[in-house]
Amino acid sequence: MKIIIIGGVAGGATTAARIRRMDETSEIILLEKGKYISYANCGLPYYIGDVITDREKLFVQTPEAFSVRFRVDVRTENEVIFIDRKKKTVTIRLNSEDTYEESYDKLLISTGAIPVRPPLPGIDSDGIFTLRNVYDTDRIKKYIHEHPVRKAVVIGAGFIGLEMAENLHALGAKVSIVEMANQVMTPIDFSMASLVHQHLMDKGVNLYLEQAVASFERTGKELKVIFKNGQSIQADIVILSIGVRPETTLARAAGLTIGEAGGIAVNDFLQTSDEAIYAIGDAIEYRHPITGKPWLNYLAGPANRQGRIVADNLLGAKIKYEGAIGTSIAKVFDLTVATTGLPGKRLRQAEIAYVSSTTHSSSHAGYYPDATQMSIKITFDKESGKLYGAQIVGYDGVDKRIDEFALIIKHQGTIYDLTQVEQAYAPPFSSAKDPVAIAGYVAEDIIAEKVKLVYWRDLRDIRLEHEFLLDVRTPDEFSLGSLPGAVNIPLDEIRDRIDEIPKDKPVYVFCAVGLRGYLAYRILSQHGYDKVRNLSGGLKIYKAATAPIVLNEENDIQHTDNKVTPTTVTPSPQPSANTDSSARVIRVDACGMQCPGPILKMKKTMDTLTPGERVEVISTDPGFARDASAWCNSTGNKLISKESSGGKSVVIIEKEEPKACNLVTSCEGKGKTFIMFSDDLDKALATFVLANGAAATGQKVTIFFTFWGLNVIKRLSKPKVKKDIFGKMFGMMLPSSSLKLKLSKMSMGGIGGKMMRSIMKHKGIDSLESLRRQALENGVEFIACQMSMDVMGVKKEELLDEITIGGVATYMERADNANINLFI
């Protein structure tokens, strides 16, 4: 039998080797249009970043060695350009443009996928690359060697995009990631992706989420990446990681059936619509084991699995392919991010009812050195407990846990199976209660209604007059920040202070990661509280999911008119430059401890020090460095340095003399905060005049636009946005932009406003729109109230580009750093 295989790498080469192992008599021809048939595709970003320094290590097999070992006729640089199904031949083109035909008895298509490269203006400029194969890798490597790469832009925040961002960062480039979605890594849910957002920002990577690229321009030695909203950023190199699509050109031309997802349609035996032709790998679509609907799965593991099955089927077997659930893992700087099965958003799209839970556990026993935290989110059916999906963000031990989840999901197991998995346990490797088992136990409690959950989105949008927020952390933790309006009653004091907790309101209880919240839930539910809920994932998830994206101060985002737009984010506190080595330093090992352990241990040590002495704390809690900075700000102690690497944070703090209460004077550089509640023209004018005056003195100024004040910052020309009936009604009743604002007095049906603008123009006084622009250029921060936007049906797309979205917590943080707060 003569078998022709089109395409090498994961699928084609695996199939050829398996056929030969099973049958010494078949004639096997492997046709590959490139130079290489078996290379480490997933290792390409790490070769670019010099993590892999030897190029030859990328190649698993050379064509010559493969041919000798498996007696396969390997023909590289031979591109199949046509399949004649009736004659059962393929037409092959050589590099010289000469063509020839080859007949077959059975044919396998393993053409893979090709990068998406939209026809944007300037996309073919020098310095813009995709990364799919060795050829692409060599071009990028050569370009970096020949050009200084100070700024790199990665378009697309999937696995390859983030791996490229990390490796370009390792080469010393300042990296920006541009992504159309509101998160990186779309295979995982937003709440889990937000943990990755925090880590990327900690590493100095700029995230431009919900941004679409309109074009590219070459300006001298630099590239300009221009967004659809008119903003642009500079780059020395651009990597396109927008995505891939199945390479189906041959299949389409041959008249093979293409499925609804865009891949080559195959049956259970991986046959195409022609029984003599099979297909595998990135080029095919196959039904998902959970949804039953066709989907595209671009992963090497399933391609290898398909290659092994199809080899036997080409030889006459009838082995069914079981399908893939999308188990994947990626290294993102120090983090490991993994997923399997279906996340919540995919389940919603498939209209499958589900429940989710989020837990935070240590990678191994906390008392053994270097334990790190991992966050696990699982999705499951509330009735049967059937496990649908799992996502993990952590540092150590993520890979083995995701594989356990994947095995259970693929065998249609339940959350009860998670509790029955028998893991190997020793302190360096796990805990007696493994993170997988803990996820199962929590899910079991949810199904048994031993705990009812509230999720971060619910608490973000609550109205405090109707609910009671109960923070059961310690007072020290509470002092570092909590949810707006929350009441602090530590867990150990609940029984004694239970009368302070109302029974006639829903009680939302929360802690750092969810465990103490669960214990508080159990206490309250057994004391007659039937409206209590525990925050899933605790404040760790809530803070990450609601935190604003902060651009690095060195960011050079521009408008197309080349006016620099000031960054509208308050910079985080910087460590002191004072590194006096003579100061006494007490070293504290807080590794393995989860929040609030490290911060409490640090505080306890600080209490024993005298002014001028220092404490050095090493922690594996991912949020510790940020908490330590906040603690220094609130206590007046000096942050000397903070470093994070490999899942560990090292923070050095110097104890300061206790400070007396300060009397704020006009000489001090405190900020000014305005709440713009009104949309009256005269009040808006007064607000921007005051804001510009304060900003001119070098003070930080923030304007918080809420309810009617949102009309002051609407675009003059707005895109079409989808709204519900109430949003449409508000849209008809409210001013469409600042040009439609009226005076608070003597409006006279709008005539007064027109007279005001005319007089201002005649006297050479800047218009409202000009004053607003000046405020932005002077660095005034504009914040739109999320709750007000939701209530009034105002979408982000309707507001000025420079607006950031925030809630009460954002305003309170700005107000706390201001000595004047005005409500207008």
N, C-alpha and C positions, 0 to 999 in steps of 0.2 A: 504493500500500500504506500502511496506517495502522499505525504502530508506537507503542506506549505503553511508556514507560520509568518504572518505579517506583523513585525514589531518585536523588539527584544525587551530588555529591562525586566521588571518584576514578573509580568505575566507570560510573555512569549518565551523567554529563556527558561523559566521554571517548567513550562509545558514541554519544551523540547527535551530537557534533561529527564523528566519523568517518563516520557514516551520511550526514550532509549533504555531506561532502566527496566521498563516493562516488556520491551520488544526490541530484539536485535535486528530484525529483518526489515522494518519499515524504512523507507527513504524519507528523510526529514530535511527540508530546506527552510532555513531561517533568513528572512529578508528584512533588513533594517536600513532605513534611508540615511541614518547618521553613521558616525564612525564607531560607535560603541554599542555593545549589546547588553552589558551587565555592569551597571555602576550604581553607586550609593546616592540616589537622587536626593534623599532626605539629608544627606551630609553636605550638600552644596553650600548652604549659607555659612556653615562652620569652616569650610575651606576659605571662603571669602574673608571671614573674620580672623583668619590665622589660628583658629583653634585646632584645625587639622592642617598641618603644615606640609605634609607630603602628598602631592597631587595623586601619585600612583595608588595611594591607599583608598581612593574613591572607587577604584575599579575592582569589582568582585571577580570578574573573569575577563580575559582578553578574548577576542574572536578566535585567535589561533589556538589558545589553550582549550577553549570550550569545544572547538571543532575536533581536536585530537582526542580529548577525553570521551566525548559522547558520540563521535562519528556523525556529527551534524554538518551539513553543508551550509556554513555561515557566510552570508554575502552582505557585507556592510556597504553603505553608500549605493545601495540598490533600492530604489523607491518604486513601490507598486502604485501604478497610476490608474489601473482599471481592472475590474473583475468581470469576466464574461461567464455568467452562470450557465448558459446553455452549452458552451464549449468546454466549461470547467477549466478555464485558463486565466492566468493573470498576466497583465502587461507590465513590464518592469523597465524603468528608466535608469540609465547610468548617469554618472556625473558629466559624461561627454555629450549628454542629450540623446545618445543612441538608445534604442528600445529593443526589447526581445520579449518573447512569450514563454511561459512555463505552465505546464498542465498540472492538475492536482486531482486526487481522489477525495481528499478531505482538506478543508481550508480553515484556518483559525485567524480571526482578526483581533489583534491586540495593539491597536493604534494609539491608545491612551487618550489624553486630553491636551488641548492647546490653550495657552493663556488668552484671556480676554484683553483685547487691545482696542478700545473704542476709537472711532475716527475723530479725535479731538484736534483742534488746530494746534500745531506745534509738537504733536506727540512723537514725531520722527526726529526731533532735534537731537543733536549729539549730547550724550550724557543721560539719556532716558532708556532704561532697560527693563526687560522682563527676566525672570529666572525660572527656567524649566528644565534645562539640560546642561551638559558639560560645555557646549558651545557658548551658551549664555554666560556661564560661570567664568569662562576664560576671558570673554569680552569685558565683564565687570571688573575682574581682577586686573586686567591690563589697564583699564581706564583709571582705576584707583591708583595704580602704580605711577601713571604718567601725569595725573592731575592732583593737585592738593584738594582734598575733600574735607572742608570744614563744616559744611552744612549738608545734611542728607534728608531727603523727604521720601517717605514710603507711602505709596497710595494703596490703601487696603490694609485692614488690620486682622486678617486671618492668621493661621498658624505660620505660614511662610513669611508673611509681612512682619510679624512680630519677631520671628527668628532673624530676619534681615535687619530689623531695627536694632536688636541686641548686638549683632556682629558689627554693624557699622559704628555703633556706639563704642564698641571695644577697640575700634581702629582710631578713636579720638574724634569722631564726627559728632556734631550737635544734631540730634535726630528729631524730626517731626513726623508724626503719623497722621494721615488724612483718611477719614472713614465716613462713608455716607450714612451708616447706621448710627444709633445713639450709643453704641458700645463697641468694644473690641471683641474678637472671637465670638461670632454670632452663633456657633453651635452650643454655647452655654447661655444661661439666663442672665438678665441684666444685673441682678443682685450679686451673682458670683463674678461677673465681669467687672463690677465696680471695685472688687478687691484687687483685680489686675490693674485697673486705672490708677489706684493709689500707689501701687508699686512702680508703675511706669513713671508717674510724676515724681516719686521719690528719687528715681534714677535720672531725673532731669530731662525726660522725654516730653516733648510737647504733643498734646493730643488735640486734634481738630475733628471733633465728632459732629455728625450731622452736617457735613460739608461735602459738597459735590464739586469736582474739578471741571472747569469750563474750558480751559486751554492752557498751553505752555508757551513761554516766550524765551528765546535766547537773547540775553543782554550782555554782550561782551563775554567774559569768562563764566558768568553765572546764568542759571536758569531761573525763571520766574514761574511759579505755580499759581495760577489764577483761579479763584473759586467763583462759583455762579453768583454769589452775593457781592462780587466786586472786590473782595479782599484778595491779597496775594502774599506769598511767602517766597523767600529766596532759597536757592539750593545750588550745590555744586554737582550733585548727582540725584537722580530720581529713580526709584525702583517701583515698577508697576506690579502690584500684587492684588489686582482687582478681583481675580478669580480665574477659573478655567471652565471650559466647556468640552463635552465629548468630541473627539475627532471622528466625525461620521461621514466625511467626504466620500470615501470609497464605498461605504455601505449605501449611502443615498444614491450614488451613481449606478450601483448594481441593482437598485430597486428593492433592497432589503427593508423590512418594516422598521420605522423609527418610532419609538414610544412617545407617550404624552409628556415625559420629562425631558425629552430631547436626546436620549441615548438609544443605542441599538437595542431593540426589543429581543429578549431571549426567553426560552422556556426553562423549565426546571432543570433540564440537562445542559443548559447553556448553549442550545442551538438557536440559530436565527430563524427567520421565516423560510430559509432554504435549509433543508435537512443536512446538506453536505457542508454547510458553513456554520462554524461556531464563533462565538465572540466572548471576550473576557476583559476585565480591568476597567479603567476609567471610561472606556468608550461605551459601556453598556449601562442600561438601567435594569433594576430588578426590584421586586416588591419588598417593602420593609416588613420584617417579621411581626412588628407590633401594629402598624396601621394597615398592612395589606396593600398599600398603594405603592406604585413604582417610584423609585427615587435614585438619585445619582450619589455614588459613594467613591470619593477619590482617595483611597487609602491603599498602601502597599500590602498590608496583611491580607485583606480579602482578595486582592489580585493574585497573590501567591496561592491562596486557598483555591481559588477558581482554576488556576493553572493546573494544579494537581488533579482536580476533579475532571476537568475537560480532557486531560491527557488520557485518562482511563476511558472516558466516553468516546474519544476519537478511535480508540482501539476496540470499541464494541460494547463497553460496559454501559450500564444505565444508572449512574449515580446521581442523585438529586442534590442540587445546591440548596443549602438551608437559608441563605440570605445573610446580610450583614446588618448589625445594629449601630455601626458608626463609632466604634471604640477608638479613641485617639488621645494623644498626650503630647504636650509641648513644654519645652523649657523657655521661660520668659524671664531673662536675667536670673535672679536667684529663685524665682518661683517655679513650681511645676503645676501645670494646669491640665486636667484630664476630664474626659467626658465619655459616657457610654449611654446607649438608649436614647430616649427622647426627653428633652427639657420641657419645662412648663409651656413655653411659647409654642413649641411644635405640637404639643398635645392640644392646646387651644385651637390651633389652626386645623387640626384633624378632628376637632369637636369630640375629643375624648375627655370625659370627666376625670379629674385627678385631685389629689391632695399632695402637698409638699411639706417637707420639714428640713430645717438646716441645723446642723450640729457642729461644734468645734471641739476637736480632740487633739491630744498630743500624739506625735508619731511613735513614741515609745514611752516607757515609764518616766514620769516627771523627775524622779529622784536620780535617774541615771543621766550623765552629762549629755548636753546637746539635744535634748528633746525639743522639737519644734511643733508648732500648731498647724493643723490642717482643717479647712472648712469643707464640710460635706453637705451637699443638697441632694435629696432623693425625691423622686416623683412616683406616686403609686395610686392604685385604686382603693378608695376608702371602704368599699364593701368586701372585696375579696383579698385585698392586700397585695394584688399582683404588682410586681415591681416594673416600672416603666423606664426609669432612667436614673443616672447618678452623675454628679459633677463634683470634682474635688479641686480645691486650690490650696496648695501648701508647699512644703519644702522637701521633706524627707518621707519616704514610704508611700508616696502617692501612687506610684506605679503598681505596686502589688495590691493595694486596696481597690483600684479601679478595675483590675483584672478579676477580682472576686465578684464585684458587682456585675461585670459583664457576663461572667459565667452563669450567674443566677438569672439574669435577664434573658440571655439567649436560650436558656432551658425553661423559660416561662415560669420562673420561680416567683416567690412572694417575699414580703418583708419578714415573714416568719423564718424563712430560710437564712436570712442575714443573722438572726440570733442563734442559729444552729451551726453555722460554719465553725469548724474547729481549727482555730489559728494556732500556729506554733508561738509559744510565749517564752520570752526571756527578757529581762529589763532593757538590753541594748536594742531589741527589735520591736517590741510591742508592749502593751499593757494587758493586765488580766482581763480587762474589758476593752477589747480592741475597738478602734473607731468604727469598723464595719458593724460590729455587734451593737454599739451604742446607737448608731443610726437606726438599726432594726428595732431596738427597745423603744426609742422615742416614737417611731412610726406605730408600733404596737399600742402604745398608750393613746395615740391619737385615734386609732380605729376603735379602741375600747372606751373612748371618751373619758379617759382619766385626765386628759388635758385638752383644752380648746385653745386654738391659736389665733393670733392676730398678726398680720403681716406688715412689713415696713410701709407699703403704700397706703394701708388703712390709717396708720398713725400719722403719716405725713399730711393727710387731708382731714383730720378730725376737727371738730368744734368743741372747745374745752367746756363750754357751758353745759354740754350734754354728757361728757365723759370724765372719768377720773384717772389720771395717769399716776401710777405708783412705781417709783424707782426704789428698788430694794437693795441697791448697792450701799457701800459704806459712805459716811459723810465725806471722807477724803476723796473718794471717787466722784461723788456728786458735785463736789466743788470744782472739779475739772470740766464740768459741763454735763448737761442732761437735756431731755426734751423740754421744750417750752411749756411752762405751766405744771410740770411734774412735781409731785410731793415726795420727799425722801423719807421713807421709813425703812431702815435697814432690816434685812430678813430676820435677824435674831431678835428684833424688837416688835415684830408684827403682832404676836399674841398679846403683848402687854399694851399695845396701842391700837388694837383692832377697832375701837370705837371711833377712831379718826378716819376710818375708811367707810364711805357711804355704801349702803346696800341698794339704794334706789337708782343708781347710775351704773352703766357699764364700767368695770374696773379693768384697765389695761396695765398689767404688771410687766416689768422688764428689769433686766440686769445687763451685765456686760455681754454674756454669750448665751444666756437662756437657761442655765441650770438653776441658779438661785430663783429666777422667775418661776420655774416649774415648782420648786419647793414652796414658794409663796402661794402659788396657785392651789397646791394641795391643801395648805393650811386654810386658806379662805374658803375653798369649796366645801370643806368639812365644817365650816362655821356659818353655813347658810348663805354664802355668796353664790348666786346662780348666774351672775352676769360678768364673771371674771374671765379674762383671756390673757395668755402669755405671749409675749413678742417672740416670734420664731427667729432664731439666730441672734437674738439680743441686739444691744446697741451696736455691736461690731458690724452687723449687716446694715442696720438702719443708717449709721453714720456714713458708711462707705457708699450706700446707694443714693443718699441725698447730698453728698458732698459735691461742691462745684468743681469743674475741671479748671485747674490753675495752670496758666501758661508761665513758663520760665521767664524771668525778668529780661533775659537777653533776647527774647523773641522779637522778631522784626516784622510782624504782620503789618501790611500796608494796604491802602486803598489804591485803586488804579490811578488816582490823581497824585500819587506819590506822597501824600500826607501820612505821616506816621500816626497810627491810632494808639494812644497810651493804653497799657495793660490795665484792665479794670478789676484786678484782683489784689487784695491786700497781701503783700509778701509775707511769707512766714518768718518768724524771728530767726536771725542768724546767730550762730555761735560767736562768742567773744573771741577777739583776736589774742587775748591775754592767755599765754600758755606758760606761765611762770612755773618752771619745773621744781622750784624749791618748796612749793606748797605741799603739805602733807596730804596724801591720797589714800583713802580707804577703798579697797576693792571689794565689790559685792557681786557674787555669782547668783543671778536670778534666772538662769537657764532652766527650761522645763516648766516654769511657773506660768500660768495663764493669768490674764488680766482679772483682778487688780493686783495679783501677787507682786509683780516687779515694782509697780509704783509705790505700793505700801512698804515693801522692803527698803526701797530707796528712801522714803520719807522717814522711816524708823531710824535708819542710819544717819540721815541728815540731822535728826533731832539730837544726836550724841556729839555732833561736831561743833567746833567753835568757828566764828567768822574767819574766812581765809583758807580753811581746810576744804578738801574736795572729796567727792565720792565718785568712783568709777563703777558703773553698773553694766554688767553684761547680761543681755536678755534675749530669749528666742521668741518673745511675744512680738508679732509683727507691728503692733500699734504702739509699742513702748516708746520709740523715739519721738513720735508725735505727742504722746501723753507727757513725756518728760519736758518737752518744750513748753507745752501749755502750763504745766505745773510751775515751771520757772517764772513764766509770765504772771501767774496768779499769786505767787509767793514772794517775788522779788529776789530770788536767788539767781545766780549767774550761770548760764549755759556756756560751758567752755568749748565743748565739741560734741558732735554726734556722728557716728559712722554706722552704716549698715552694709553687710555683705554676707552672702551664703546663709541667709536666714537668721543672722545674729545682729544685734544692735549693741554698740558700745557708746555709752553716754557718760560724759564727765561734767559734773556740776560743782560749782564753788559756792559755799555758804556765804551769804552776805549779812551785814548788820541789819537787824530789824529796822524797818523804816517807819518814821512817824507818819500819821495821816497828812497828806499833802493838801494845801489850799491851792486850788486851781486859779491861776491868774491869766490875764490876757497875754502874758509873755510866754506862756508855755505852749508847746507845739501840739496840743491836743487837737483832735479833728472836730468837724462839724457834721451833724446829721440832720437831714430834713425828711419829713414824711409828707409827700405830695398827695393829699387826699382829694384835692379839688381839681376841676378842669376849667376853672374860670381863667380867662385870658390875663386879667390883671394880676391875679395871684401867681400864675405861672411865670409871668414876667418878673415879678418880685423875687420868686424863688431862684431863677437863674442869675439875676443880678447879685443877690446875696451869695450864691454858690461861687460865682466867678470871683467876687471880691475876696472870699475866704481862700479860694484856691490860689489867688495871686500872691498871697502871703506865704505860700508853701505848705499850707495845712491840708490834711487829708479830708476830703469832702465826699459824702455819700448822700444821694437822694433816693429814697425808697418810694416808688410809685405804687399806690394802692387804690383800688376801686376806680372812682372817676378820674383819678390822676393818670391812669393808664392811657387816657385819650391824648395826653400831652406828648407821649413818646411813640405814637403810631406813625408808621411810614406814610409818606405822601402818596406813593404808588405801591399798592399791596398785591401780593400774589393771591390766587384763588386758594382758599382753604376749605376743608370739609368741616361743617358745623352741624350740631343738632338744632332742633326747632327753637330752643331757647337762645342759643348762640346767635341764630339768624335774627331773632326778634331784637336782642340787645344791639346787634349790628345795625339794624335799621333805626333804632332810637338814639344811639350814641353818635357823637361827632366822629367823622371818618378819619380826621387828622387834626393836627394843631391849627391848621388854617380855618377850621370850622368852630374854634372856641369862641365863647361869648364873654362879655364883661359880667362881673358879679352884680354891678349896679348900672343903671342907665343903659341896659343892653338894647332896649327899644327894638326887639325882634331881630337883633343881629346888626343893626345899623351902628350902634355904639362901638362895637368891635372894629368895624370897618373904618369909622372915624378915627379911632385910636391908632390903628395901623397907618392911616394916611398922615396923621399928625407926626407920628414917630419918623416916618420916612422923610417928611418935609424938614424936620429938625435934625436929620442925620443920626437918629437914634437907631441902634441895631434892632432888627425884628426879633420876634420870639424864636424863630427858627435859627437865626444867626447867633443869638445868645446861647441857645441850646448846643449848637455846634462848638462855640467857644468853650463851653463848659466841658465838653468831651475832650477837646484838645488840651485843656488845662488839667486833665487828669481826674475830673469829677467822676465818681463811680455812679452809674445808673443801675438800680436794682428794681426789677418788676416783681410784684407780689404774686407768687404762684397761685395761692388760694383765690385772690381776686380775679386772676385770669380765668381760673376754672369756673368761678361763679358767673362771670360776665361773658363767658364764651370767647375770650380773646386768645388767639393763638400766637405763639412765639414769632411765626413768620410775618405777622402783621406789625411787629414792633421794629424799632431801629436795630441795625446789626450789632451795635455796641452794647446792647442791653444784656445784662446777666439776669438769670431767674433765681429767685431765692424765697425763703420763707421767713417766719418770725425769728427763728434762731439766727439767720444771717443778719437781720436787722439788729437784733439785740447785741450780737458780737460787735457790730460797727458802733452802736450807741454806747457800749461799755467803754470804747476807746475814744469817746468824744466828750468834750466839756460843754457843748451846746447841742440841744435837740429841739428842733422846731416842728410843730405840726401845722401844716398849711392846708 
